[in-house]
Amino acid sequence: MFELLFTSFPVVLRYFQLKRRGEEMTLWNMRAALLAWLSLAFALFLTIFYFHPKSYTGIVPFRTISVVAQASGPVTEIDILSGQSVAEGDLLFRVEDSSQQAAVAQAQAQLNQIDADENMARDQLIVAEAAVEQAVAERDKLIVDLENAQTLLDRNVGRADDVRALDAQVTSAMAGVTAAKAQVDLARVDLEEAIPAARLTAQATLQSAQAELDKTEVRAFANGTVTQLAMSLGSPASTLVLSPAMLIIPDRDEKHPVIVMAGFSQVARATLYEGMPAEVACESNAKMSFRNTVLPAHVRAIQPAIAAGQVVPGGMMLEPNNLQQRGSLVAYLDLVYPEHKDILLNGSGCMVQTYTDRLPGFFGHVISATGVIKAAGLRMKVWGALVSGVGLAGGGSH
């Protein structure tokens, strides 16, 4: 519309020329003006559509989190509702956990038994150390008795049988001391090595049992909003990612800012560039007042490959004739003003209009100025969508 209006001046000039001469306006005497008009219109159309690409396929992409249970069994408790906001760590639902509770109790009993064994080992160590002291005292007493008996024998007062008997008792007492010390070492090994090792094993068993018990409680891993809650008390908990119990739409954060993704025709590769100014008009932001309807943006990045050309291993060779639908050149856009990011609705469909502004020279400035026509056309399309009530529908990328 604008293009035809701006290039119609040859026809207008020819009309006034014929009127001044008093000649009748016919197709024949208007042929040159019409040809000039069509040539200028075609050149302007080509310039505008080539240097200022537009896309009707813009969207506001967002992530979802599929919530599944890690333990199978019937659902015994549901703590949220569809549409409810949850915070990281909030309980979503519980699965029947009697077997896991029994495993935890058994592991805790084993750990308590080891604590009792440790107390018993300490007592045994004390008894063994006392036995060593008693054996040493008995040995020392027998050694003194042996020395006295030997002294009496040397003086021809004592008897040799007494000396031999005491010598045997001293030898037995020394063996008793050795045995008592061995009992002390054995008690210390139990207390310092065997029992700690058994405790570590029991603690690992308890931690494993507790981990299995924790799996029966499904909690939120991010702040967000619950949607598509498809479960009820007593229903089996789904453990399949392809069949989740619910979805969580996570809240936006600094690591996942709002962006707009749009697919352009592949011929736009020659004109699209990073940092290119653009405007975004999303259906969910269209309103009669036009406030916050057309949002300024710029191209942040351009996908380095066309997704439709991706080749994956398969049982059949790739047949290019089957790829009749051409893929899009995907561009990612950031909004210029951060406050606009809060008013975009996740998943909204958008129309994206880009503007070339880096062409050098006079004609480069002229081509950049023609972007005003595309900007006006964008606003007219938004107005037409509001009046017709059909939304920002389009026929692809241009």
C-alpha positions as CSV (number, residue, x, y, z in Angstrom):
1,M,0.0,0.0,0.0
2,F,2.6,2.5,1.1
3,E,5.0,1.4,-1.7
4,L,2.4,1.9,-4.4
5,L,1.4,5.3,-3.0
6,F,5.0,6.6,-2.8
7,T,5.9,5.5,-6.4
8,S,2.7,6.7,-8.1
9,F,4.0,10.2,-8.9
10,P,4.8,9.3,-12.6
11,V,1.2,8.5,-13.2
12,V,0.0,11.6,-11.3
13,L,2.4,13.9,-13.3
14,R,1.3,12.3,-16.6
15,Y,-2.4,12.8,-15.6
16,F,-2.0,16.5,-15.0
17,Q,0.1,16.8,-18.2
18,L,-2.7,15.3,-20.2
19,K,-5.3,17.4,-18.4
20,R,-3.4,20.6,-19.2
21,R,-3.3,19.6,-22.8
22,G,-6.9,18.7,-22.9
23,E,-6.2,15.2,-24.1
24,E,-8.2,12.2,-23.0
25,M,-6.4,9.8,-20.6
26,T,-6.1,6.3,-22.2
27,L,-4.1,3.3,-21.5
28,W,-2.0,4.0,-24.5
29,N,-0.9,7.5,-23.7
30,M,-0.4,6.4,-20.0
31,R,1.8,3.4,-20.9
32,A,5.1,5.0,-20.1
33,A,3.9,6.4,-16.8
34,L,2.4,3.1,-15.8
35,L,5.6,1.3,-16.7
36,A,7.6,3.8,-14.7
37,W,5.2,3.4,-11.8
38,L,5.4,-0.4,-11.9
39,S,9.2,-0.3,-12.2
40,L,9.6,2.0,-9.2
41,A,7.1,0.1,-7.2
42,F,8.9,-3.2,-7.9
43,A,12.3,-1.7,-7.0
44,L,10.9,-0.2,-3.8
45,F,9.2,-3.5,-2.9
46,L,12.4,-5.4,-3.6
47,T,14.5,-3.0,-1.5
48,I,12.2,-2.9,1.5
49,F,11.5,-6.6,1.7
50,Y,15.1,-7.6,1.1
51,F,16.8,-5.2,3.5
52,H,14.1,-5.3,6.2
53,P,13.2,-9.0,6.7
54,K,10.0,-9.8,8.5
55,S,8.9,-13.0,10.3
56,Y,5.5,-14.1,11.4
57,T,6.9,-17.1,13.3
58,G,8.3,-15.3,16.3
59,I,7.6,-17.0,19.7
60,V,8.6,-16.5,23.3
61,P,10.1,-19.8,24.2
62,F,10.1,-21.2,27.7
63,R,11.2,-24.3,29.6
64,T,9.1,-26.8,31.4
65,I,10.1,-29.4,34.1
66,S,8.5,-32.8,33.9
67,V,7.8,-34.1,37.4
68,V,8.0,-37.9,37.8
69,A,8.4,-40.2,40.8
70,Q,11.6,-42.0,41.5
71,A,9.9,-44.7,43.4
72,S,6.9,-46.8,42.2
73,G,3.8,-47.3,44.2
74,P,0.4,-45.7,44.9
75,V,0.2,-42.0,45.7
76,T,-0.6,-41.4,49.4
77,E,-0.5,-37.6,49.6
78,I,-0.8,-34.6,47.2
79,D,0.2,-31.3,48.6
80,I,-0.3,-28.9,45.6
81,L,-3.0,-27.9,43.2
82,S,-2.8,-27.2,39.5
83,G,-1.9,-23.5,38.9
84,Q,-0.2,-23.2,42.4
85,S,3.1,-21.5,42.7
86,V,5.8,-23.6,44.4
87,A,9.3,-22.8,45.7
88,E,12.4,-25.0,45.4
89,G,12.2,-27.8,47.9
90,D,8.4,-27.7,48.4
91,L,6.7,-31.1,48.8
92,L,4.6,-32.0,45.7
93,F,3.4,-35.5,46.6
94,R,4.3,-38.7,48.5
95,V,4.4,-42.3,47.4
96,E,3.6,-45.3,49.6
97,D,6.7,-45.9,51.7
98,S,6.2,-48.8,54.1
99,S,9.0,-50.9,52.7
100,Q,11.4,-48.0,52.7
101,Q,10.5,-47.2,56.3
102,A,11.2,-50.8,57.3
103,A,14.5,-50.7,55.5
104,V,15.5,-47.5,57.4
105,A,14.4,-49.0,60.7
106,Q,16.4,-52.1,60.1
107,A,19.5,-50.1,59.1
108,Q,19.1,-47.9,62.2
109,A,18.8,-51.0,64.4
110,Q,22.0,-52.3,62.9
111,L,23.7,-49.0,63.7
112,N,22.4,-49.2,67.3
113,Q,23.7,-52.7,67.6
114,I,27.1,-51.5,66.6
115,D,26.9,-48.8,69.3
116,A,26.2,-51.5,71.8
117,D,29.0,-53.6,70.5
118,E,31.3,-50.6,70.9
119,N,30.3,-50.2,74.5
120,M,30.9,-53.9,75.1
121,A,34.3,-53.7,73.4
122,R,35.3,-50.9,75.7
123,D,34.3,-52.9,78.7
124,Q,36.2,-55.9,77.3
125,L,39.2,-53.8,76.9
126,I,39.0,-52.6,80.5
127,V,38.7,-56.3,81.6
128,A,41.6,-57.4,79.4
129,E,43.8,-54.6,80.7
130,A,42.9,-55.5,84.3
131,A,43.7,-59.2,83.5
132,V,47.1,-58.1,82.2
133,E,47.8,-56.2,85.4
134,Q,46.7,-59.3,87.4
135,A,48.8,-61.6,85.3
136,V,51.9,-59.3,85.6
137,A,51.4,-59.1,89.4
138,E,51.1,-62.9,89.6
139,R,54.2,-63.3,87.4
140,D,56.2,-60.9,89.5
141,K,55.2,-62.6,92.7
142,L,56.2,-66.0,91.4
143,I,59.6,-64.6,90.1
144,V,60.3,-63.4,93.7
145,D,59.3,-66.8,95.1
146,L,61.5,-68.5,92.6
147,E,64.5,-66.2,93.5
148,N,63.9,-67.0,97.2
149,A,63.6,-70.7,96.6
150,Q,66.8,-70.6,94.6
151,T,68.6,-68.7,97.4
152,L,67.5,-71.3,99.9
153,L,68.7,-74.1,97.6
154,D,72.0,-72.4,97.1
155,R,72.4,-72.4,100.9
156,N,71.5,-76.1,101.1
157,V,68.3,-75.2,103.0
158,G,65.7,-75.4,100.3
159,R,64.6,-78.2,98.0
160,A,65.2,-78.5,94.3
161,D,61.6,-79.7,93.8
162,D,60.4,-76.4,95.1
163,V,62.6,-74.5,92.6
164,R,61.5,-76.6,89.7
165,A,57.8,-76.1,90.6
166,L,58.2,-72.4,91.0
167,D,60.1,-72.2,87.7
168,A,57.2,-73.9,85.9
169,Q,54.8,-71.6,87.6
170,V,56.8,-68.5,86.4
171,T,56.8,-69.8,82.9
172,S,53.1,-70.4,83.0
173,A,52.6,-66.9,84.5
174,M,54.6,-65.4,81.6
175,A,52.4,-67.2,79.1
176,G,49.4,-65.9,81.0
177,V,50.7,-62.3,80.7
178,T,51.3,-62.8,77.0
179,A,47.7,-64.2,76.6
180,A,46.3,-61.3,78.6
181,K,48.1,-58.8,76.4
182,A,46.8,-60.5,73.3
183,Q,43.3,-60.1,74.7
184,V,44.0,-56.4,75.1
185,D,45.3,-56.2,71.5
186,L,42.2,-58.0,70.3
187,A,39.9,-55.7,72.2
188,R,41.7,-52.7,70.8
189,V,41.5,-54.0,67.2
190,D,37.7,-54.5,67.7
191,L,37.4,-51.0,69.2
192,E,39.6,-49.2,66.7
193,E,39.2,-51.1,63.5
194,A,36.5,-53.7,63.3
195,I,33.7,-51.7,65.0
196,P,34.5,-48.4,63.0
197,A,34.5,-50.4,59.8
198,A,31.2,-52.0,60.7
199,R,29.8,-48.6,61.7
200,L,30.8,-47.1,58.3
201,T,29.0,-50.0,56.6
202,A,25.9,-49.6,58.7
203,Q,25.9,-45.8,58.1
204,A,26.2,-46.4,54.4
205,T,23.3,-48.9,54.6
206,L,21.3,-46.3,56.6
207,Q,22.0,-43.6,54.1
208,S,21.0,-45.8,51.2
209,A,17.8,-46.7,52.9
210,Q,17.1,-43.1,53.8
211,A,17.8,-42.1,50.1
212,E,15.3,-44.7,49.0
213,L,12.8,-43.3,51.5
214,D,13.5,-39.7,50.3
215,K,12.6,-40.9,46.8
216,T,9.0,-41.4,48.0
217,E,8.8,-37.7,48.6
218,V,8.7,-35.7,45.3
219,R,9.8,-32.1,45.8
220,A,10.1,-29.1,43.4
221,F,13.6,-28.5,42.1
222,A,12.9,-24.9,41.0
223,N,10.5,-22.0,41.7
224,G,7.6,-22.1,39.3
225,T,4.0,-22.8,38.6
226,V,2.4,-26.2,38.6
227,T,0.3,-27.2,35.6
228,Q,-1.2,-30.2,34.0
229,L,-1.6,-32.0,37.3
230,A,-2.9,-35.5,36.3
231,M,-2.9,-37.6,39.4
232,S,-5.1,-38.5,42.4
233,L,-4.7,-40.3,45.7
234,G,-4.3,-44.0,45.2
235,S,-3.2,-43.7,41.6
236,P,0.1,-45.3,40.7
237,A,3.0,-42.8,40.6
238,S,4.4,-42.4,37.1
239,T,8.2,-43.0,36.8
240,L,8.3,-42.3,33.0
241,V,9.5,-39.0,31.7
242,L,7.1,-39.4,28.7
243,S,4.2,-39.6,31.1
244,P,4.8,-37.1,33.9
245,A,2.6,-36.6,36.9
246,M,2.6,-32.9,36.3
247,L,4.6,-30.0,34.7
248,I,6.3,-27.1,36.4
249,I,6.8,-23.9,34.5
250,P,9.9,-22.4,36.2
251,D,10.1,-18.7,37.0
252,R,12.4,-16.6,34.9
253,D,15.8,-15.9,36.4
254,E,19.0,-14.1,35.3
255,K,20.4,-17.3,33.9
256,H,17.3,-17.8,31.6
257,P,16.2,-14.3,30.5
258,V,13.3,-13.7,28.2
259,I,14.1,-13.9,24.6
260,V,12.2,-14.0,21.3
261,M,13.0,-16.6,18.7
262,A,11.9,-16.2,15.1
263,G,12.4,-18.1,11.9
264,F,13.3,-16.1,8.7
265,S,13.5,-17.2,5.1
266,Q,16.9,-18.5,4.2
267,V,17.5,-15.7,1.7
268,A,17.5,-13.3,4.7
269,R,20.9,-14.6,5.7
270,A,22.6,-11.9,3.6
271,T,20.9,-9.1,5.5
272,L,20.4,-10.3,9.1
273,Y,23.3,-9.6,11.4
274,E,23.9,-9.6,15.2
275,G,22.9,-6.3,16.8
276,M,20.4,-5.6,14.0
277,P,17.6,-3.3,15.3
278,A,14.1,-4.9,15.3
279,E,10.6,-4.6,16.6
280,V,8.5,-7.3,18.2
281,A,4.7,-7.3,18.3
282,C,3.3,-10.3,20.3
283,E,-0.4,-11.3,20.2
284,S,-0.7,-11.5,24.0
285,N,0.4,-7.8,24.2
286,A,-1.8,-6.4,21.4
287,K,-4.3,-3.8,22.8
288,M,-6.3,-0.9,21.5
289,S,-4.2,1.7,23.2
290,F,-1.0,0.2,21.5
291,R,0.8,0.7,24.9
292,N,3.5,-1.9,25.2
293,T,2.3,-3.6,22.0
294,V,5.3,-3.0,19.6
295,L,8.5,-3.5,21.6
296,P,11.9,-2.4,20.4
297,A,14.5,-5.2,20.3
298,H,17.7,-6.3,18.6
299,V,19.1,-9.5,17.1
300,R,21.3,-11.2,19.7
301,A,22.4,-14.2,17.8
302,I,21.7,-16.2,14.6
303,Q,21.6,-20.0,14.7
304,P,24.6,-21.2,12.6
305,A,22.7,-24.0,10.9
306,I,19.3,-24.8,9.4
307,A,17.6,-27.3,11.6
308,A,15.9,-29.0,8.6
309,G,19.3,-30.1,7.2
310,Q,20.2,-32.1,10.3
311,V,21.3,-35.7,9.6
312,V,21.0,-38.4,12.2
313,P,22.1,-42.1,12.0
314,G,19.3,-44.3,10.8
315,G,18.5,-47.4,8.9
316,M,17.8,-45.6,5.6
317,M,19.9,-43.3,3.5
318,L,19.0,-39.6,3.4
319,E,16.9,-38.7,0.4
320,P,17.0,-34.9,-0.3
321,N,13.8,-35.1,-2.5
322,N,11.9,-35.9,0.7
323,L,13.0,-32.7,2.3
324,Q,10.5,-30.5,0.4
325,Q,9.9,-28.1,3.2
326,R,12.8,-25.7,3.6
327,G,14.0,-24.9,7.1
328,S,14.1,-21.4,8.6
329,L,17.0,-19.2,9.5
330,V,16.5,-18.9,13.3
331,A,17.4,-15.7,15.0
332,Y,17.3,-14.9,18.7
333,L,16.3,-11.4,19.8
334,D,16.6,-9.5,23.1
335,L,14.3,-6.7,24.1
336,V,15.9,-3.3,24.5
337,Y,14.1,-2.3,27.7
338,P,14.3,-4.8,30.6
339,E,10.9,-3.8,31.9
340,H,9.3,-5.1,28.7
341,K,10.5,-8.6,29.6
342,D,8.0,-8.8,32.5
343,I,5.0,-8.2,30.3
344,L,5.7,-10.9,27.7
345,L,3.7,-14.1,28.1
346,N,5.6,-17.4,27.8
347,G,4.8,-19.1,24.5
348,S,3.2,-16.1,22.9
349,G,3.2,-15.8,19.1
350,C,4.9,-12.7,17.8
351,M,5.6,-10.9,14.5
352,V,9.2,-9.7,14.2
353,Q,10.3,-6.8,11.9
354,T,14.0,-6.1,11.5
355,Y,15.6,-3.0,10.1
356,T,18.9,-2.6,8.2
357,D,21.0,0.3,9.5
358,R,24.6,-0.4,8.5
359,L,24.7,0.3,4.8
360,P,27.3,2.9,3.9
361,G,26.9,5.9,1.7
362,F,23.9,8.0,0.7
363,F,21.9,5.1,-0.8
364,G,22.6,3.2,2.4
365,H,20.9,5.9,4.4
366,V,18.0,6.0,1.9
367,I,17.6,2.2,2.2
368,S,17.7,2.5,6.0
369,A,15.0,5.2,5.8
370,T,12.7,2.9,3.9
371,G,12.4,1.0,7.2
372,V,9.8,3.6,8.2
373,I,7.4,2.0,5.7
374,K,7.9,-1.4,7.3
375,A,7.4,0.1,10.7
376,A,4.1,1.7,9.7
377,G,3.1,-1.5,8.0
378,L,3.8,-3.5,11.2
379,R,1.5,-1.2,13.2
380,M,-1.2,-1.4,10.6
381,K,-1.1,-5.2,10.7
382,V,-1.4,-5.1,14.5
383,W,-4.4,-2.7,14.2
384,G,-5.9,-4.9,11.5
385,A,-5.5,-7.9,13.7
386,L,-7.3,-6.1,16.6
387,V,-10.1,-5.0,14.4
388,S,-10.6,-8.4,12.7
389,G,-10.1,-10.3,15.9
390,V,-8.0,-13.0,14.1
391,G,-4.7,-12.2,15.8
392,L,-1.3,-11.6,14.2
393,A,-1.8,-14.3,11.6
394,G,0.7,-14.5,8.7
395,G,1.7,-16.7,5.9
396,G,5.3,-17.4,6.8
397,S,8.5,-15.4,6.6
398,H,9.2,-12.5,4.3
